[in-house]
Amino acid sequence: MNTSNVKKLILLLALATSGAVVAAEGDVSDSDRIAQYREMISDGNPADFDEMRGEELWKTAGGPKLATLEKCDLGKGAGVVKGAYAELPRYFKDTNKVQDLESRLLTCMSTLQGSSAEAIAAQPFSTEKKPSDISSLATYVAGQSKGIKMAVSVKHPREKEAFEIGKRIFNYRAGPYDFACSTCHATSNVRIRMQDLPNFNIRKDAQAAYTSWPAYRVSQGLTRSFQWRLNDCFRQQRFPEPKFASEATIDLTMFLAVSANGAAFAGPGLKR
């Protein structure tokens, strides 16, 4: 981020905090201010560092077998990462499962490198003290689809089944507040605090929301994967925390990813 943008960012945040931004800019909405904020820092997304770390992990021998992940098949052939994320989740014959990016990476790390899937899943998300390898790998692979249109298939019977189950999960109401994903994401013009909530029943909303993850969360100072995003949504619904890379999260991802088909992937994104 250049010096000019830093000064603009500091001024914008100061005005927003004091409320002077309203007087200075008239009827500018909170959404517009957030958009301005993102634009000012978009030339220096810290997720780039996580992406570079993921590339290094991909190409460096590791695990008990001292192997790289360069033979990992993400659906486009062994080692091919370009455009792979834009077609995930998908059915994989070798596991006889529909897998999203992180569950597929888990398969490759355990089969190719001999790493313990249980150990990886025990701490799948980065913390301030310790980065997550699988999260960095996911950021790297996802970044290789930037600018490529989403094209998630539902041709295979297992893919179609995953989509339908994911749709049911999206609309399933339960928990102490009788919430569903659709409680927040099936209505237009609603928000939590200053954050506008995308309506996944509207194609452009679904496309804009899905294609911006993984993303760097400025408020947390960490790059967050899509599995983390779902995990946090379940937490906010007061649901039990889902198991990392569970079928439920993969099916839900399938439904959301298909909803974004046709849009160019724009991640890793940048969030407040």
Secondary structure as the mmCIF struct_conf table of DSSP 4:
data_model
#
loop_
_struct_conf.conf_type_id
_struct_conf.id
_struct_conf.beg_label_comp_id
_struct_conf.beg_label_asym_id
_struct_conf.beg_label_seq_id
_struct_conf.end_label_comp_id
_struct_conf.end_label_asym_id
_struct_conf.end_label_seq_id
HELX_RH_AL_P HELX_RH_AL_P1 THR A 3 SER A 18
TURN_TY1_P TURN_TY1_P1 GLY A 19 GLY A 19
HELX_RH_AL_P HELX_RH_AL_P2 ALA A 20 GLU A 25
BEND BEND1 GLY A 26 ASP A 27
HELX_RH_AL_P HELX_RH_AL_P3 ASP A 30 ILE A 41
HELX_RH_3T_P HELX_RH_3T_P1 SER A 42 GLY A 44
TURN_TY1_P TURN_TY1_P2 PRO A 46 PRO A 46
HELX_RH_AL_P HELX_RH_AL_P4 ALA A 47 LYS A 59
BEND BEND2 THR A 60 THR A 60
STRN STRN1 GLY A 62 GLY A 62
TURN_TY1_P TURN_TY1_P3 GLY A 63 LEU A 66
STRN STRN2 ALA A 67 ALA A 67
BEND BEND3 LEU A 69 LEU A 69
TURN_TY1_P TURN_TY1_P4 GLU A 70 LYS A 71
STRN STRN3 ASP A 73 ASP A 73
BEND BEND4 LEU A 74 GLY A 77
STRN STRN4 ALA A 78 ALA A 78
TURN_TY1_P TURN_TY1_P5 GLY A 79 GLY A 79
TURN_TY1_P TURN_TY1_P6 LYS A 82 ALA A 84
HELX_RH_3T_P HELX_RH_3T_P2 TYR A 85 GLU A 87
BEND BEND5 PRO A 89 PRO A 89
STRN STRN5 ARG A 90 PHE A 92
TURN_TY1_P TURN_TY1_P7 LYS A 93 ASN A 96
STRN STRN6 LYS A 97 GLN A 99
HELX_RH_AL_P HELX_RH_AL_P5 LEU A 101 THR A 111
TURN_TY1_P TURN_TY1_P8 LEU A 112 LEU A 112
BEND BEND6 GLN A 113 GLN A 113
HELX_RH_AL_P HELX_RH_AL_P6 ALA A 117 ALA A 122
BEND BEND7 GLN A 123 GLN A 123
BEND BEND8 PHE A 125 PHE A 125
BEND BEND9 GLU A 128 LYS A 129
HELX_RH_AL_P HELX_RH_AL_P7 ASP A 133 GLY A 143
TURN_TY1_P TURN_TY1_P9 GLN A 144 GLY A 147
HELX_LH_PP_P HELX_LH_PP_P1 ILE A 148 ILE A 148
STRN STRN7 LYS A 149 LYS A 149
HELX_LH_PP_P HELX_LH_PP_P2 MET A 150 MET A 150
BEND BEND10 HIS A 156 HIS A 156
HELX_RH_AL_P HELX_RH_AL_P8 PRO A 157 ASN A 171
STRN STRN8 ALA A 174 ALA A 174
TURN_TY1_P TURN_TY1_P10 GLY A 175 ASP A 178
STRN STRN9 PHE A 179 PHE A 179
HELX_RH_AL_P HELX_RH_AL_P9 CYS A 181 HIS A 185
BEND BEND11 ALA A 186 ASN A 189
STRN STRN10 ARG A 191 ILE A 192
TURN_TY1_P TURN_TY1_P11 ARG A 193 MET A 194
STRN STRN11 GLN A 195 ASP A 196
HELX_LH_PP_P HELX_LH_PP_P3 LEU A 197 PRO A 198
TURN_TY1_P TURN_TY1_P12 PHE A 200 ASN A 201
BEND BEND12 ILE A 202 ILE A 202
HELX_RH_AL_P HELX_RH_AL_P10 ARG A 203 TYR A 210
TURN_TY1_P TURN_TY1_P13 THR A 211 SER A 212
BEND BEND13 PRO A 214 PRO A 214
STRN STRN12 ALA A 215 ARG A 217
TURN_TY1_P TURN_TY1_P14 VAL A 218 GLY A 221
STRN STRN13 LEU A 222 ARG A 224
HELX_RH_AL_P HELX_RH_AL_P11 PHE A 226 GLN A 236
TURN_TY1_P TURN_TY1_P15 GLN A 237 ARG A 238
HELX_LH_PP_P HELX_LH_PP_P4 PHE A 239 LYS A 243
TURN_TY1_P TURN_TY1_P16 PHE A 244 ALA A 245
HELX_RH_AL_P HELX_RH_AL_P12 GLU A 247 SER A 259
TURN_TY1_P TURN_TY1_P17 ALA A 260 GLY A 262
BEND BEND14 ALA A 263 ALA A 263
STRN STRN14 ALA A 264 ALA A 264
HELX_LH_PP_P HELX_LH_PP_P5 PHE A 265 PHE A 265
BEND BEND15 PRO A 268 PRO A 268
STRN STRN15 GLY A 269 LYS A 271
#
